């Protein structure tokens, strides 16, 4: 059985950077993963993103899973400007459909942090 959200994601979608751990679970349907993701805390979600998508635009997680993951993190951390900026970068990297949402996130982040704390993976803050 899966002990972490990351392991569950690896079982469903694989891991671009390493072998997928063997799992005894019978069902590897994405709906079960989404149920677990929905109620995961921000730290577990971030750990999954950091391990499976270490460069923000890579990894095997579907874009809709990334978008949902960032949305759930921001619901738990509504005043985290660095996370808003990271989510905006992810939205922009995966299609122009979400550019307006990305811009809104940047505006909100700038209102909270005018100095512009850089998101994870974007150099020193």
Chimera marker file (.cmm) of the C-alpha trace (Angstrom):
<marker_set name="trace">
<marker id="1" x="0.000" y="0.000" z="0.000" r="1" g="1" b="0" radius="0.5"/>
<marker id="2" x="1.103" y="3.591" z="-0.465" r="1" g="1" b="0" radius="0.5"/>
<marker id="3" x="2.548" y="5.370" z="2.533" r="1" g="1" b="0" radius="0.5"/>
<marker id="4" x="2.870" y="8.797" z="0.881" r="1" g="1" b="0" radius="0.5"/>
<marker id="5" x="1.084" y="10.880" z="-1.695" r="1" g="1" b="0" radius="0.5"/>
<marker id="6" x="4.267" y="10.768" z="-3.775" r="1" g="1" b="0" radius="0.5"/>
<marker id="7" x="4.259" y="6.970" z="-3.849" r="1" g="1" b="0" radius="0.5"/>
<marker id="8" x="0.610" y="6.939" z="-4.874" r="1" g="1" b="0" radius="0.5"/>
<marker id="9" x="1.323" y="9.365" z="-7.735" r="1" g="1" b="0" radius="0.5"/>
<marker id="10" x="4.309" y="7.259" z="-8.815" r="1" g="1" b="0" radius="0.5"/>
<marker id="11" x="2.120" y="4.149" z="-8.953" r="1" g="1" b="0" radius="0.5"/>
<marker id="12" x="-0.466" y="5.884" z="-11.138" r="1" g="1" b="0" radius="0.5"/>
<marker id="13" x="1.757" y="7.947" z="-13.468" r="1" g="1" b="0" radius="0.5"/>
<marker id="14" x="5.321" y="6.722" z="-12.955" r="1" g="1" b="0" radius="0.5"/>
<marker id="15" x="8.449" y="8.687" z="-12.148" r="1" g="1" b="0" radius="0.5"/>
<marker id="16" x="10.597" y="10.338" z="-14.807" r="1" g="1" b="0" radius="0.5"/>
<marker id="17" x="13.638" y="10.376" z="-12.508" r="1" g="1" b="0" radius="0.5"/>
<marker id="18" x="13.599" y="7.017" z="-10.812" r="1" g="1" b="0" radius="0.5"/>
<marker id="19" x="12.102" y="3.588" z="-10.680" r="1" g="1" b="0" radius="0.5"/>
<marker id="20" x="8.546" y="3.203" z="-9.510" r="1" g="1" b="0" radius="0.5"/>
<marker id="21" x="8.427" y="1.354" z="-6.214" r="1" g="1" b="0" radius="0.5"/>
<marker id="22" x="6.653" y="-1.960" z="-6.247" r="1" g="1" b="0" radius="0.5"/>
<marker id="23" x="3.180" y="-1.751" z="-4.799" r="1" g="1" b="0" radius="0.5"/>
<marker id="24" x="0.738" y="-4.394" z="-3.643" r="1" g="1" b="0" radius="0.5"/>
<marker id="25" x="-2.321" y="-2.226" z="-4.132" r="1" g="1" b="0" radius="0.5"/>
<marker id="26" x="-4.760" y="-3.690" z="-6.633" r="1" g="1" b="0" radius="0.5"/>
<marker id="27" x="-6.292" y="-0.444" z="-7.806" r="1" g="1" b="0" radius="0.5"/>
<marker id="28" x="-4.187" y="2.268" z="-9.362" r="1" g="1" b="0" radius="0.5"/>
<marker id="29" x="-6.977" y="4.380" z="-10.704" r="1" g="1" b="0" radius="0.5"/>
<marker id="30" x="-6.389" y="8.127" z="-10.810" r="1" g="1" b="0" radius="0.5"/>
<marker id="31" x="-9.676" y="8.749" z="-8.942" r="1" g="1" b="0" radius="0.5"/>
<marker id="32" x="-8.275" y="7.148" z="-5.781" r="1" g="1" b="0" radius="0.5"/>
<marker id="33" x="-5.215" y="9.362" z="-6.073" r="1" g="1" b="0" radius="0.5"/>
<marker id="34" x="-7.411" y="12.472" z="-6.439" r="1" g="1" b="0" radius="0.5"/>
<marker id="35" x="-9.293" y="11.504" z="-3.277" r="1" g="1" b="0" radius="0.5"/>
<marker id="36" x="-6.006" y="11.299" z="-1.388" r="1" g="1" b="0" radius="0.5"/>
<marker id="37" x="-4.724" y="14.540" z="-2.934" r="1" g="1" b="0" radius="0.5"/>
<marker id="38" x="-7.919" y="16.377" z="-2.018" r="1" g="1" b="0" radius="0.5"/>
<marker id="39" x="-7.386" y="15.827" z="1.691" r="1" g="1" b="0" radius="0.5"/>
<marker id="40" x="-3.582" y="15.961" z="1.785" r="1" g="1" b="0" radius="0.5"/>
<marker id="41" x="-1.838" y="18.740" z="3.655" r="1" g="1" b="0" radius="0.5"/>
<marker id="42" x="0.213" y="21.320" z="1.789" r="1" g="1" b="0" radius="0.5"/>
<marker id="43" x="3.515" y="19.770" z="2.882" r="1" g="1" b="0" radius="0.5"/>
<marker id="44" x="2.611" y="16.355" z="1.424" r="1" g="1" b="0" radius="0.5"/>
<marker id="45" x="1.488" y="17.954" z="-1.836" r="1" g="1" b="0" radius="0.5"/>
<marker id="46" x="4.666" y="20.030" z="-2.067" r="1" g="1" b="0" radius="0.5"/>
<marker id="47" x="6.807" y="16.973" z="-1.340" r="1" g="1" b="0" radius="0.5"/>
<marker id="48" x="5.125" y="15.185" z="-4.246" r="1" g="1" b="0" radius="0.5"/>
<marker id="49" x="5.643" y="18.110" z="-6.627" r="1" g="1" b="0" radius="0.5"/>
<marker id="50" x="9.280" y="18.570" z="-5.550" r="1" g="1" b="0" radius="0.5"/>
<marker id="51" x="10.117" y="14.898" z="-6.040" r="1" g="1" b="0" radius="0.5"/>
<marker id="52" x="8.172" y="14.163" z="-9.220" r="1" g="1" b="0" radius="0.5"/>
<marker id="53" x="8.551" y="17.563" z="-10.928" r="1" g="1" b="0" radius="0.5"/>
<marker id="54" x="11.844" y="18.952" z="-9.603" r="1" g="1" b="0" radius="0.5"/>
<marker id="55" x="12.218" y="21.512" z="-12.380" r="1" g="1" b="0" radius="0.5"/>
<marker id="56" x="8.587" y="22.739" z="-12.401" r="1" g="1" b="0" radius="0.5"/>
<marker id="57" x="7.934" y="21.859" z="-16.054" r="1" g="1" b="0" radius="0.5"/>
<marker id="58" x="9.097" y="18.249" z="-16.056" r="1" g="1" b="0" radius="0.5"/>
<marker id="59" x="7.836" y="15.001" z="-14.649" r="1" g="1" b="0" radius="0.5"/>
<marker id="60" x="5.045" y="12.665" z="-15.640" r="1" g="1" b="0" radius="0.5"/>
<marker id="61" x="2.212" y="14.184" z="-13.612" r="1" g="1" b="0" radius="0.5"/>
<marker id="62" x="-0.589" y="15.369" z="-15.895" r="1" g="1" b="0" radius="0.5"/>
<marker id="63" x="-1.032" y="19.116" z="-16.100" r="1" g="1" b="0" radius="0.5"/>
<marker id="64" x="-4.487" y="18.906" z="-14.526" r="1" g="1" b="0" radius="0.5"/>
<marker id="65" x="-2.950" y="17.163" z="-11.479" r="1" g="1" b="0" radius="0.5"/>
<marker id="66" x="-0.335" y="19.915" z="-11.159" r="1" g="1" b="0" radius="0.5"/>
<marker id="67" x="-2.985" y="22.619" z="-11.432" r="1" g="1" b="0" radius="0.5"/>
<marker id="68" x="-5.153" y="20.918" z="-8.820" r="1" g="1" b="0" radius="0.5"/>
<marker id="69" x="-2.155" y="20.414" z="-6.541" r="1" g="1" b="0" radius="0.5"/>
<marker id="70" x="-1.223" y="24.102" z="-6.637" r="1" g="1" b="0" radius="0.5"/>
<marker id="71" x="-4.851" y="25.116" z="-6.124" r="1" g="1" b="0" radius="0.5"/>
<marker id="72" x="-5.092" y="22.922" z="-3.032" r="1" g="1" b="0" radius="0.5"/>
<marker id="73" x="-1.799" y="24.288" z="-1.660" r="1" g="1" b="0" radius="0.5"/>
<marker id="74" x="-2.984" y="27.873" z="-2.157" r="1" g="1" b="0" radius="0.5"/>
<marker id="75" x="-6.253" y="27.110" z="-0.391" r="1" g="1" b="0" radius="0.5"/>
<marker id="76" x="-4.195" y="25.969" z="2.591" r="1" g="1" b="0" radius="0.5"/>
<marker id="77" x="-1.671" y="28.802" z="2.272" r="1" g="1" b="0" radius="0.5"/>
<marker id="78" x="-3.711" y="31.746" z="1.001" r="1" g="1" b="0" radius="0.5"/>
<marker id="79" x="-1.116" y="34.351" z="2.026" r="1" g="1" b="0" radius="0.5"/>
<marker id="80" x="2.042" y="32.686" z="0.671" r="1" g="1" b="0" radius="0.5"/>
<marker id="81" x="3.410" y="34.951" z="-2.093" r="1" g="1" b="0" radius="0.5"/>
<marker id="82" x="6.253" y="32.612" z="-3.082" r="1" g="1" b="0" radius="0.5"/>
<marker id="83" x="3.767" y="29.787" z="-3.582" r="1" g="1" b="0" radius="0.5"/>
<marker id="84" x="1.502" y="32.101" z="-5.611" r="1" g="1" b="0" radius="0.5"/>
<marker id="85" x="4.422" y="32.953" z="-7.868" r="1" g="1" b="0" radius="0.5"/>
<marker id="86" x="5.399" y="29.297" z="-8.250" r="1" g="1" b="0" radius="0.5"/>
<marker id="87" x="1.824" y="28.366" z="-9.150" r="1" g="1" b="0" radius="0.5"/>
<marker id="88" x="1.767" y="31.206" z="-11.688" r="1" g="1" b="0" radius="0.5"/>
<marker id="89" x="4.970" y="29.913" z="-13.295" r="1" g="1" b="0" radius="0.5"/>
<marker id="90" x="3.496" y="26.427" z="-13.528" r="1" g="1" b="0" radius="0.5"/>
<marker id="91" x="0.286" y="27.734" z="-15.103" r="1" g="1" b="0" radius="0.5"/>
<marker id="92" x="2.224" y="29.731" z="-17.693" r="1" g="1" b="0" radius="0.5"/>
<marker id="93" x="4.522" y="26.825" z="-18.489" r="1" g="1" b="0" radius="0.5"/>
<marker id="94" x="1.655" y="24.506" z="-19.293" r="1" g="1" b="0" radius="0.5"/>
<marker id="95" x="-0.443" y="26.604" z="-21.613" r="1" g="1" b="0" radius="0.5"/>
<marker id="96" x="-1.727" y="30.070" z="-22.369" r="1" g="1" b="0" radius="0.5"/>
<marker id="97" x="-5.249" y="29.159" z="-21.242" r="1" g="1" b="0" radius="0.5"/>
<marker id="98" x="-4.378" y="30.092" z="-17.669" r="1" g="1" b="0" radius="0.5"/>
<marker id="99" x="-2.336" y="33.260" z="-18.247" r="1" g="1" b="0" radius="0.5"/>
<marker id="100" x="-5.018" y="35.482" z="-16.729" r="1" g="1" b="0" radius="0.5"/>
<marker id="101" x="-5.095" y="33.351" z="-13.581" r="1" g="1" b="0" radius="0.5"/>
<marker id="102" x="-1.290" y="33.408" z="-13.428" r="1" g="1" b="0" radius="0.5"/>
<marker id="103" x="-1.301" y="37.198" z="-13.702" r="1" g="1" b="0" radius="0.5"/>
<marker id="104" x="-3.898" y="37.457" z="-10.936" r="1" g="1" b="0" radius="0.5"/>
<marker id="105" x="-1.714" y="35.280" z="-8.704" r="1" g="1" b="0" radius="0.5"/>
<marker id="106" x="1.292" y="37.545" z="-9.378" r="1" g="1" b="0" radius="0.5"/>
<marker id="107" x="-0.725" y="40.668" z="-8.574" r="1" g="1" b="0" radius="0.5"/>
<marker id="108" x="-1.876" y="39.115" z="-5.299" r="1" g="1" b="0" radius="0.5"/>
<marker id="109" x="1.685" y="37.994" z="-4.503" r="1" g="1" b="0" radius="0.5"/>
<marker id="110" x="3.066" y="41.477" z="-5.225" r="1" g="1" b="0" radius="0.5"/>
<marker id="111" x="0.467" y="43.012" z="-2.925" r="1" g="1" b="0" radius="0.5"/>
<marker id="112" x="1.630" y="40.712" z="-0.115" r="1" g="1" b="0" radius="0.5"/>
<marker id="113" x="5.342" y="40.847" z="-0.922" r="1" g="1" b="0" radius="0.5"/>
<marker id="114" x="6.410" y="43.848" z="-3.016" r="1" g="1" b="0" radius="0.5"/>
<marker id="115" x="10.065" y="42.779" z="-2.775" r="1" g="1" b="0" radius="0.5"/>
<marker id="116" x="9.239" y="39.707" z="-4.836" r="1" g="1" b="0" radius="0.5"/>
<marker id="117" x="10.268" y="36.599" z="-2.925" r="1" g="1" b="0" radius="0.5"/>
<marker id="118" x="11.227" y="34.136" z="-5.619" r="1" g="1" b="0" radius="0.5"/>
<marker id="119" x="9.477" y="30.796" z="-5.826" r="1" g="1" b="0" radius="0.5"/>
<marker id="120" x="11.211" y="27.503" z="-5.220" r="1" g="1" b="0" radius="0.5"/>
<marker id="121" x="13.691" y="26.677" z="-7.938" r="1" g="1" b="0" radius="0.5"/>
<marker id="122" x="14.017" y="30.282" z="-9.116" r="1" g="1" b="0" radius="0.5"/>
<marker id="123" x="17.202" y="31.303" z="-7.346" r="1" g="1" b="0" radius="0.5"/>
<marker id="124" x="17.824" y="33.230" z="-4.106" r="1" g="1" b="0" radius="0.5"/>
<marker id="125" x="14.989" y="35.248" z="-2.623" r="1" g="1" b="0" radius="0.5"/>
<link id1="1" id2="2" r="1" g="1" b="0" radius="0.2"/>
<link id1="2" id2="3" r="1" g="1" b="0" radius="0.2"/>
<link id1="3" id2="4" r="1" g="1" b="0" radius="0.2"/>
<link id1="4" id2="5" r="1" g="1" b="0" radius="0.2"/>
<link id1="5" id2="6" r="1" g="1" b="0" radius="0.2"/>
<link id1="6" id2="7" r="1" g="1" b="0" radius="0.2"/>
<link id1="7" id2="8" r="1" g="1" b="0" radius="0.2"/>
<link id1="8" id2="9" r="1" g="1" b="0" radius="0.2"/>
<link id1="9" id2="10" r="1" g="1" b="0" radius="0.2"/>
<link id1="10" id2="11" r="1" g="1" b="0" radius="0.2"/>
<link id1="11" id2="12" r="1" g="1" b="0" radius="0.2"/>
<link id1="12" id2="13" r="1" g="1" b="0" radius="0.2"/>
<link id1="13" id2="14" r="1" g="1" b="0" radius="0.2"/>
<link id1="14" id2="15" r="1" g="1" b="0" radius="0.2"/>
<link id1="15" id2="16" r="1" g="1" b="0" radius="0.2"/>
<link id1="16" id2="17" r="1" g="1" b="0" radius="0.2"/>
<link id1="17" id2="18" r="1" g="1" b="0" radius="0.2"/>
<link id1="18" id2="19" r="1" g="1" b="0" radius="0.2"/>
<link id1="19" id2="20" r="1" g="1" b="0" radius="0.2"/>
<link id1="20" id2="21" r="1" g="1" b="0" radius="0.2"/>
<link id1="21" id2="22" r="1" g="1" b="0" radius="0.2"/>
<link id1="22" id2="23" r="1" g="1" b="0" radius="0.2"/>
<link id1="23" id2="24" r="1" g="1" b="0" radius="0.2"/>
<link id1="24" id2="25" r="1" g="1" b="0" radius="0.2"/>
<link id1="25" id2="26" r="1" g="1" b="0" radius="0.2"/>
<link id1="26" id2="27" r="1" g="1" b="0" radius="0.2"/>
<link id1="27" id2="28" r="1" g="1" b="0" radius="0.2"/>
<link id1="28" id2="29" r="1" g="1" b="0" radius="0.2"/>
<link id1="29" id2="30" r="1" g="1" b="0" radius="0.2"/>
<link id1="30" id2="31" r="1" g="1" b="0" radius="0.2"/>
<link id1="31" id2="32" r="1" g="1" b="0" radius="0.2"/>
<link id1="32" id2="33" r="1" g="1" b="0" radius="0.2"/>
<link id1="33" id2="34" r="1" g="1" b="0" radius="0.2"/>
<link id1="34" id2="35" r="1" g="1" b="0" radius="0.2"/>
<link id1="35" id2="36" r="1" g="1" b="0" radius="0.2"/>
<link id1="36" id2="37" r="1" g="1" b="0" radius="0.2"/>
<link id1="37" id2="38" r="1" g="1" b="0" radius="0.2"/>
<link id1="38" id2="39" r="1" g="1" b="0" radius="0.2"/>
<link id1="39" id2="40" r="1" g="1" b="0" radius="0.2"/>
<link id1="40" id2="41" r="1" g="1" b="0" radius="0.2"/>
<link id1="41" id2="42" r="1" g="1" b="0" radius="0.2"/>
<link id1="42" id2="43" r="1" g="1" b="0" radius="0.2"/>
<link id1="43" id2="44" r="1" g="1" b="0" radius="0.2"/>
<link id1="44" id2="45" r="1" g="1" b="0" radius="0.2"/>
<link id1="45" id2="46" r="1" g="1" b="0" radius="0.2"/>
<link id1="46" id2="47" r="1" g="1" b="0" radius="0.2"/>
<link id1="47" id2="48" r="1" g="1" b="0" radius="0.2"/>
<link id1="48" id2="49" r="1" g="1" b="0" radius="0.2"/>
<link id1="49" id2="50" r="1" g="1" b="0" radius="0.2"/>
<link id1="50" id2="51" r="1" g="1" b="0" radius="0.2"/>
<link id1="51" id2="52" r="1" g="1" b="0" radius="0.2"/>
<link id1="52" id2="53" r="1" g="1" b="0" radius="0.2"/>
<link id1="53" id2="54" r="1" g="1" b="0" radius="0.2"/>
<link id1="54" id2="55" r="1" g="1" b="0" radius="0.2"/>
<link id1="55" id2="56" r="1" g="1" b="0" radius="0.2"/>
<link id1="56" id2="57" r="1" g="1" b="0" radius="0.2"/>
<link id1="57" id2="58" r="1" g="1" b="0" radius="0.2"/>
<link id1="58" id2="59" r="1" g="1" b="0" radius="0.2"/>
<link id1="59" id2="60" r="1" g="1" b="0" radius="0.2"/>
<link id1="60" id2="61" r="1" g="1" b="0" radius="0.2"/>
<link id1="61" id2="62" r="1" g="1" b="0" radius="0.2"/>
<link id1="62" id2="63" r="1" g="1" b="0" radius="0.2"/>
<link id1="63" id2="64" r="1" g="1" b="0" radius="0.2"/>
<link id1="64" id2="65" r="1" g="1" b="0" radius="0.2"/>
<link id1="65" id2="66" r="1" g="1" b="0" radius="0.2"/>
<link id1="66" id2="67" r="1" g="1" b="0" radius="0.2"/>
<link id1="67" id2="68" r="1" g="1" b="0" radius="0.2"/>
<link id1="68" id2="69" r="1" g="1" b="0" radius="0.2"/>
<link id1="69" id2="70" r="1" g="1" b="0" radius="0.2"/>
<link id1="70" id2="71" r="1" g="1" b="0" radius="0.2"/>
<link id1="71" id2="72" r="1" g="1" b="0" radius="0.2"/>
<link id1="72" id2="73" r="1" g="1" b="0" radius="0.2"/>
<link id1="73" id2="74" r="1" g="1" b="0" radius="0.2"/>
<link id1="74" id2="75" r="1" g="1" b="0" radius="0.2"/>
<link id1="75" id2="76" r="1" g="1" b="0" radius="0.2"/>
<link id1="76" id2="77" r="1" g="1" b="0" radius="0.2"/>
<link id1="77" id2="78" r="1" g="1" b="0" radius="0.2"/>
<link id1="78" id2="79" r="1" g="1" b="0" radius="0.2"/>
<link id1="79" id2="80" r="1" g="1" b="0" radius="0.2"/>
<link id1="80" id2="81" r="1" g="1" b="0" radius="0.2"/>
<link id1="81" id2="82" r="1" g="1" b="0" radius="0.2"/>
<link id1="82" id2="83" r="1" g="1" b="0" radius="0.2"/>
<link id1="83" id2="84" r="1" g="1" b="0" radius="0.2"/>
<link id1="84" id2="85" r="1" g="1" b="0" radius="0.2"/>
<link id1="85" id2="86" r="1" g="1" b="0" radius="0.2"/>
<link id1="86" id2="87" r="1" g="1" b="0" radius="0.2"/>
<link id1="87" id2="88" r="1" g="1" b="0" radius="0.2"/>
<link id1="88" id2="89" r="1" g="1" b="0" radius="0.2"/>
<link id1="89" id2="90" r="1" g="1" b="0" radius="0.2"/>
<link id1="90" id2="91" r="1" g="1" b="0" radius="0.2"/>
<link id1="91" id2="92" r="1" g="1" b="0" radius="0.2"/>
<link id1="92" id2="93" r="1" g="1" b="0" radius="0.2"/>
<link id1="93" id2="94" r="1" g="1" b="0" radius="0.2"/>
<link id1="94" id2="95" r="1" g="1" b="0" radius="0.2"/>
<link id1="95" id2="96" r="1" g="1" b="0" radius="0.2"/>
<link id1="96" id2="97" r="1" g="1" b="0" radius="0.2"/>
<link id1="97" id2="98" r="1" g="1" b="0" radius="0.2"/>
<link id1="98" id2="99" r="1" g="1" b="0" radius="0.2"/>
<link id1="99" id2="100" r="1" g="1" b="0" radius="0.2"/>
<link id1="100" id2="101" r="1" g="1" b="0" radius="0.2"/>
<link id1="101" id2="102" r="1" g="1" b="0" radius="0.2"/>
<link id1="102" id2="103" r="1" g="1" b="0" radius="0.2"/>
<link id1="103" id2="104" r="1" g="1" b="0" radius="0.2"/>
<link id1="104" id2="105" r="1" g="1" b="0" radius="0.2"/>
<link id1="105" id2="106" r="1" g="1" b="0" radius="0.2"/>
<link id1="106" id2="107" r="1" g="1" b="0" radius="0.2"/>
<link id1="107" id2="108" r="1" g="1" b="0" radius="0.2"/>
<link id1="108" id2="109" r="1" g="1" b="0" radius="0.2"/>
<link id1="109" id2="110" r="1" g="1" b="0" radius="0.2"/>
<link id1="110" id2="111" r="1" g="1" b="0" radius="0.2"/>
<link id1="111" id2="112" r="1" g="1" b="0" radius="0.2"/>
<link id1="112" id2="113" r="1" g="1" b="0" radius="0.2"/>
<link id1="113" id2="114" r="1" g="1" b="0" radius="0.2"/>
<link id1="114" id2="115" r="1" g="1" b="0" radius="0.2"/>
<link id1="115" id2="116" r="1" g="1" b="0" radius="0.2"/>
<link id1="116" id2="117" r="1" g="1" b="0" radius="0.2"/>
<link id1="117" id2="118" r="1" g="1" b="0" radius="0.2"/>
<link id1="118" id2="119" r="1" g="1" b="0" radius="0.2"/>
<link id1="119" id2="120" r="1" g="1" b="0" radius="0.2"/>
<link id1="120" id2="121" r="1" g="1" b="0" radius="0.2"/>
<link id1="121" id2="122" r="1" g="1" b="0" radius="0.2"/>
<link id1="122" id2="123" r="1" g="1" b="0" radius="0.2"/>
<link id1="123" id2="124" r="1" g="1" b="0" radius="0.2"/>
<link id1="124" id2="125" r="1" g="1" b="0" radius="0.2"/>
</marker_set>
